[in-house]
Amino acid sequence: MNKLGINFGSAGNPSYQDLNFKMHVPLNKKLQLAVFALGGKSDIALLDNGDDSSKWTFGRAGRDIHFGSRLHLRAPICNTM
């Protein structure tokens, strides 16, 4: 977003990735297995360590702060037809 000239008020550039899928596997005429999964991660680095103190924009001024999260979920489901 910074490349587009949109300023969100912080010096960090967030990054996001996600993945999801669902598969159906027939086991026989009356039974099928369904598997689904969700996953994602996000990260942001607020780098303020080398900046002039008059330009500090967030609480822990003068420090580099790194945030991130991860989510993974997998589940098999058996269905009868």
ZALO-205849 format. One line per field, with one value per atom (N, C-alpha, C, O, CB): atom name; y, z, x. Coordinates in Angstrom, 1 decimal. Each point is the difference from the previous one (the first is absolute). Glycine has a CB too. Layout:
BEGIN
at	(CA/...)
v	(Y/...)
w	(Z/...)
u	(X/...)
# end
This chain:
BEGIN
at	(N/CA/C/O/CB/N/CA/C/O/CB/N/CA/C/O/CB/N/CA/C/O/CB/N/CA/C/O/CB/N/CA/C/O/CB/N/CA/C/O/CB/N/CA/C/O/CB/N/CA/C/O/CB/N/CA/C/O/CB/N/CA/C/O/CB/N/CA/C/O/CB/N/CA/C/O/CB/N/CA/C/O/CB/N/CA/C/O/CB/N/CA/C/O/CB/N/CA/C/O/CB/N/CA/C/O/CB/N/CA/C/O/CB/N/CA/C/O/CB/N/CA/C/O/CB/N/CA/C/O/CB/N/CA/C/O/CB/N/CA/C/O/CB/N/CA/C/O/CB/N/CA/C/O/CB/N/CA/C/O/CB/N/CA/C/O/CB/N/CA/C/O/CB/N/CA/C/O/CB/N/CA/C/O/CB/N/CA/C/O/CB/N/CA/C/O/CB/N/CA/C/O/CB/N/CA/C/O/CB/N/CA/C/O/CB/N/CA/C/O/CB/N/CA/C/O/CB/N/CA/C/O/CB/N/CA/C/O/CB/N/CA/C/O/CB/N/CA/C/O/CB/N/CA/C/O/CB/N/CA/C/O/CB/N/CA/C/O/CB/N/CA/C/O/CB/N/CA/C/O/CB/N/CA/C/O/CB/N/CA/C/O/CB/N/CA/C/O/CB/N/CA/C/O/CB/N/CA/C/O/CB/N/CA/C/O/CB/N/CA/C/O/CB/N/CA/C/O/CB/N/CA/C/O/CB/N/CA/C/O/CB/N/CA/C/O/CB/N/CA/C/O/CB/N/CA/C/O/CB/N/CA/C/O/CB/N/CA/C/O/CB/N/CA/C/O/CB/N/CA/C/O/CB/N/CA/C/O/CB/N/CA/C/O/CB/N/CA/C/O/CB/N/CA/C/O/CB/N/CA/C/O/CB/N/CA/C/O/CB/N/CA/C/O/CB/N/CA/C/O/CB/N/CA/C/O/CB/N/CA/C/O/CB/N/CA/C/O/CB/N/CA/C/O/CB/N/CA/C/O/CB/N/CA/C/O/CB/N/CA/C/O/CB/N/CA/C/O/CB/N/CA/C/O/CB)
v	(-1.2/1.2/1.3/1.0/-2.3/1.2/1.1/0.4/1.2/-1.8/-0.4/0.3/0.8/0.7/-2.8/1.9/0.7/1.4/0.8/-3.0/2.5/1.3/0.1/1.1/-0.2/-2.1/-0.1/-0.1/-0.9/-0.1/2.0/0.0/-0.4/0.6/1.2/-2.9/-0.5/0.5/-0.4/-1.6/2.9/0.6/-0.8/0.4/0.5/-2.0/-0.7/-0.2/0.1/-1.2/0.7/-0.2/-1.4/-0.3/2.2/-2.8/-1.4/-0.4/0.7/-1.1/-0.6/-0.6/-1.4/-0.9/2.3/-1.6/-1.3/-1.0/0.4/0.6/-2.3/-1.0/-1.1/-0.3/0.7/-0.9/-1.0/-1.2/0.2/1.6/-3.0/-1.2/-0.8/-0.1/0.1/-0.7/-0.9/-1.1/0.1/1.7/-2.9/-1.2/-0.7/-0.1/-0.2/-0.2/-0.8/-1.0/0.3/1.6/-3.1/-1.0/-0.9/-0.1/0.3/-0.9/-1.0/-1.1/0.3/1.3/-2.9/-1.1/-1.0/-0.2/0.6/-1.0/-1.1/-1.3/0.1/1.5/-2.7/-1.2/-1.1/-0.3/1.0/-1.2/-1.1/-1.3/-0.4/1.4/-1.6/-1.3/-1.2/-1.0/2.2/-1.1/-1.0/0.6/1.3/-3.2/1.1/0.6/0.9/0.9/-2.9/1.7/0.7/0.8/0.6/-2.4/1.8/0.7/0.9/-0.4/-1.5/3.1/0.9/0.7/0.2/0.1/0.0/0.7/1.4/0.3/-2.4/3.1/1.4/0.5/-0.2/0.6/0.3/0.6/1.5/0.4/-2.6/3.0/1.5/0.5/-0.6/0.8/0.9/0.6/1.5/0.5/-2.6/2.8/1.5/0.3/-0.6/1.0/0.6/0.4/1.4/0.5/-2.8/3.0/1.4/0.5/-0.5/0.9/0.6/0.7/1.5/0.4/-2.5/2.9/1.4/0.5/-0.5/0.8/0.7/0.6/1.5/0.4/-2.6/2.9/1.4/0.4/-0.5/1.0/0.3/0.5/1.5/0.7/-2.6/2.5/1.4/0.4/-0.2/0.2/0.5/0.2/1.5/0.9/-2.8/2.2/1.4/0.3/1.1/-1.1/-1.0/0.1/1.1/0.7/-3.1/2.5/1.0/1.4/0.8/-2.8/2.2/1.2/1.1/-0.2/-1.1/2.5/1.2/0.0/-0.4/1.7/-1.0/-0.2/0.9/-0.2/-0.4/1.7/0.9/-0.7/0.5/1.5/-3.1/-0.7/-1.2/-0.7/1.6/-1.3/-1.2/0.0/1.0/-1.2/-0.9/0.0/-1.0/0.0/0.7/-1.4/-1.0/-0.2/0.6/-1.8/0.5/0.0/-0.4/0.8/-1.4/-0.4/-0.4/0.8/-0.7/-1.6/3.5/0.9/-0.4/-0.2/2.1/-1.9/-0.3/-1.4/-0.4/2.5/-3.0/-1.5/-0.6/0.5/-0.5/-1.1/-0.8/-1.0/-0.7/1.0/-0.3/-0.9/-1.0/0.5/1.2/-3.0/-0.9/-0.8/-0.5/0.2/0.3/-0.7/-1.1/0.2/1.9/-3.1/-1.1/-0.9/-0.1/0.3/-0.9/-1.0/-1.2/0.2/1.6/-2.9/-1.2/-0.7/-0.1/-0.2/-0.3/-0.8/-1.2/0.1/2.0/-3.3/-1.2/-0.8/-0.2/0.2/-0.5/-0.9/-1.0/0.3/1.6/-3.2/-1.1/-0.9/-0.2/0.3/-0.6/-0.9/-1.0/0.4/1.5/-3.2/-1.0/-0.2/0.1/-1.2/0.9/-0.2/-1.2/0.0/2.4/-3.4/-1.1/0.2/0.3/-1.9/1.5/0.1/-1.2/-0.7/3.1/-2.8/-1.1/0.6/1.1/-2.6/0.8/0.5/-0.7/0.3/0.2)
w	(0.0/0.0/0.0/-0.5/1.7/-0.6/0.0/-1.4/-0.3/2.6/-3.2/-1.4/-0.7/-1.0/1.0/0.4/-0.6/0.6/-0.4/0.0/1.5/0.6/1.1/0.5/-2.6/2.6/1.1/1.3/0.1/-1.6/2.4/1.3/1.1/0.2/-1.0/1.5/1.1/1.4/1.0/-2.4/1.4/1.2/0.7/1.1/-0.9/-0.8/0.6/-1.1/-1.2/2.9/-1.3/-0.9/-0.5/-0.7/1.8/-0.6/-0.3/-1.3/-0.4/2.8/-3.1/-1.1/0.3/0.3/-1.9/1.7/0.3/-1.1/-1.2/2.8/-1.3/-1.1/0.5/1.2/-1.9/-0.3/0.3/-1.0/-1.1/2.0/-0.4/-0.9/0.6/1.2/-1.9/-0.2/0.5/-1.0/-1.2/2.5/-0.8/-0.8/0.5/1.3/-1.8/-0.3/0.4/-1.1/-1.2/2.6/-1.0/-1.0/0.6/1.3/-2.5/0.4/0.4/-1.1/-1.2/2.5/-0.9/-0.9/0.4/1.2/-1.6/-0.6/0.2/-0.6/-1.2/1.2/0.7/-0.5/0.3/1.1/-0.7/-1.5/0.2/0.4/-0.6/-1.1/2.8/0.5/-0.5/-0.4/2.4/-2.1/-0.7/-0.4/0.0/1.4/-1.7/-0.6/1.1/-0.4/-1.2/2.8/1.1/0.9/1.0/-1.1/-0.1/1.0/-0.7/-1.0/2.6/-1.2/-0.6/1.2/1.0/-3.1/1.8/0.9/-0.5/-1.1/1.8/0.2/-0.3/0.9/1.2/-2.0/0.2/0.8/-0.3/-1.2/1.3/0.9/-0.3/0.9/1.1/-1.8/0.3/0.7/-0.2/-1.1/0.9/1.2/0.0/0.5/1.0/-0.8/-0.7/0.5/-0.4/-1.0/1.0/0.8/-0.3/0.9/1.1/-2.0/0.4/0.9/-0.4/-1.1/1.4/0.7/-0.2/0.8/1.1/-1.6/0.0/0.6/-0.2/-1.1/0.9/1.1/-0.2/0.9/1.1/-1.6/0.0/0.7/0.1/-1.1/0.3/2.0/0.2/0.4/1.2/-0.5/-1.7/0.2/0.3/-0.8/-0.7/2.7/0.5/0.7/0.4/-0.1/-0.3/0.8/-0.5/0.8/-0.3/-1.8/-0.5/-0.4/-0.5/-0.3/1.1/-0.4/1.0/1.2/-2.4/0.7/0.9/1.0/-0.3/-1.6/3.2/1.0/-0.2/0.6/1.0/-2.4/-0.2/-1.0/-0.1/0.5/-1.1/-0.9/0.5/-0.7/-1.1/3.1/0.6/-0.1/0.4/1.1/-1.9/-0.3/0.9/-0.1/-2.2/3.1/0.8/1.4/0.3/-2.4/3.0/1.4/0.4/0.8/-0.6/-0.7/0.3/-0.9/-0.7/1.5/-0.7/-0.9/0.2/1.1/-0.9/-1.4/0.0/0.0/0.1/1.0/-1.2/0.0/-1.3/-0.5/3.1/-3.0/-1.1/0.6/0.9/-2.3/0.8/0.5/-1.1/-1.1/2.8/-1.5/-0.9/0.5/1.1/-2.0/0.1/0.4/-1.1/-1.2/2.4/-0.8/-1.0/0.6/1.3/-2.3/0.2/0.4/-1.0/-1.2/2.4/-0.7/-0.8/0.3/1.2/-1.4/-0.7/0.2/-0.9/-1.2/1.9/-0.2/-0.7/0.5/1.2/-1.7/-0.4/0.4/-1.0/-1.2/2.4/-0.8/-0.9/0.6/1.3/-2.1/0.0/0.6/-1.1/-1.1/2.7/-1.3/-0.9/0.5/1.2/-1.6/-0.6/0.2/-0.8/-1.2/1.7/0.1/-0.8/-0.1/0.9/0.0/-2.2/-0.3/-0.6/-0.7/0.4/0.6/-0.6/-1.0/0.3/1.7/-3.1/-1.1/0.1/-0.7/-0.8)
u	(0.8/-0.8/0.9/-0.4/-1.4/2.9/0.9/0.4/0.2/0.6/-0.6/0.4/-1.1/0.2/1.2/-2.7/-1.1/-0.2/-0.9/-0.2/1.9/-0.1/-1.0/-0.4/1.0/-1.1/-1.0/0.8/0.8/-2.6/1.6/0.7/-1.0/-1.0/2.6/-1.2/-0.9/0.5/-0.5/0.0/1.5/0.5/1.1/0.5/-2.7/2.7/1.1/1.1/-0.3/-1.2/2.7/1.1/0.1/0.9/0.3/-2.1/0.1/-0.8/-0.9/1.1/0.3/-0.6/-0.5/0.9/0.6/-2.8/-0.5/0.2/-0.1/-1.5/1.7/-0.1/-0.9/-0.1/2.5/-3.2/-1.0/0.1/0.3/-1.8/1.2/-0.1/-1.1/-0.2/2.6/-3.2/-1.0/-0.2/0.4/-1.5/0.5/-0.2/-1.3/-0.1/2.6/-3.3/-1.1/-0.4/0.2/-1.1/0.4/-0.4/-1.0/-0.1/2.3/-3.0/-0.9/0.0/-0.1/-1.3/1.6/0.1/-1.1/-0.3/2.8/-3.1/-1.0/0.6/0.4/-2.4/2.1/0.5/-1.0/-0.3/2.7/-3.0/-1.0/0.7/1.0/-2.5/1.1/0.6/-0.7/0.6/0.1/-2.0/-0.9/-1.3/-0.1/1.2/-2.1/-1.2/-0.8/-0.7/0.5/0.4/-0.8/0.9/-0.6/-1.0/2.9/0.8/1.0/0.6/-0.8/0.4/1.0/0.7/-0.5/-0.9/2.7/0.8/0.2/0.4/0.8/-1.4/0.2/1.1/-0.1/-2.3/3.4/1.0/0.1/0.0/1.3/-1.2/0.2/1.1/0.3/-2.7/3.0/1.0/0.0/-0.3/1.7/-1.0/0.1/1.4/0.4/-2.9/3.1/1.3/0.3/-0.4/1.2/0.0/0.4/1.0/0.2/-2.4/2.9/1.0/0.0/-0.3/1.7/-1.0/0.2/1.1/0.3/-2.7/3.1/1.2/0.0/-0.4/1.7/-0.8/0.3/1.2/0.1/-2.6/3.4/1.1/-0.1/0.0/1.5/-1.5/0.0/1.4/0.4/-2.9/3.2/1.5/0.2/-0.3/0.9/-0.2/0.1/1.3/0.3/-2.7/3.3/1.2/1.0/0.6/-0.8/0.3/1.0/-0.6/0.7/0.5/-2.5/-0.7/0.3/0.3/-2.0/1.5/0.1/-1.1/-1.2/2.2/-0.8/-1.0/-1.2/-1.0/2.9/-1.7/-1.2/-1.0/-1.1/2.6/-1.1/-0.9/-0.6/-0.6/2.0/-1.1/-0.6/-1.5/-0.6/2.6/-2.6/-1.4/-0.8/-1.3/1.8/0.1/-0.7/0.6/1.1/-1.8/0.0/0.3/1.4/0.6/-2.8/2.8/1.4/1.0/0.7/-1.6/0.9/0.8/1.5/0.5/-2.3/2.4/1.4/0.4/1.2/-0.9/-1.3/0.2/-0.6/-0.9/0.9/0.6/-0.5/-1.0/0.4/1.7/-3.3/-1.0/-0.5/-0.2/-0.5/0.6/-0.4/-1.2/0.0/2.4/-3.5/-1.2/-0.3/0.4/-1.3/0.3/-0.4/-1.0/-0.1/2.3/-2.9/-1.0/0.0/0.3/-1.7/1.0/-0.1/-1.3/-0.4/2.9/-3.2/-1.2/0.0/0.3/-1.6/1.1/-0.1/-1.1/-0.1/2.6/-3.4/-1.1/-0.2/-0.1/-1.0/1.0/-0.2/-1.1/0.0/2.4/-3.3/-1.1/-0.4/-0.4/-0.3/0.6/-0.6/-1.5/-0.3/2.6/-3.1/-1.4/-0.5/0.3/-0.7/-0.2/-0.6/-1.5/-0.7/2.5/-2.3/-1.4/-0.5/0.7/-0.4/-1.6/-0.7/-1.0/-0.6/0.9/-0.4/-1.0/-1.3/-0.9/2.8)
# end
